[in-house]
Amino acid sequence: MNELTVEELLILAEQVATEAHKNQVDLGNVPYIEHPRTVVSLCSSKKAKIIAWLHDVLEDTTVTEADLIQQGFPMDIIEVLRLLTKQPGDDENYEGYILRLQHDPLAREVKIADLTHNSDITRIPHPTAEDFQRLEKYKHALSILTEQ
């Protein structure tokens, strides 16, 4: 099988994400695909945009790494998605997870974009104390990822 170009991978990533998230909504009852779409818009490189489309697919849908490989996504993309995906039953704490992402430029770029969008409390019509607590967690993670 021929390798797909970056442009083809970008189109494919959007298609995969759109299909995978088609019946999901976010905390504000907005179609979930709008979250990856916004994360993509906050990323600069095409490779980061590919990863941004797919950043929640392995964690929040039935799509597997094998599915993505079969569709033509290269291992370097899969490896970054693996870094971004919190595994079920994994006892790694959130700060450890964020510190791990800090060392991969693509994972870091996508996670900063993800956290930036997740930190927009206006996405939630009636935020609760739990929502504000989560926002503080995101702000702390952003401070770790953006320190130079």
Helices and strands as residue ranges (DSSP letters): H 6-20, H 34-41, H 46-54, H 57-60, H 65-70, H 75-84, H 94-101, H 105-118, G 121-123, H 129-146
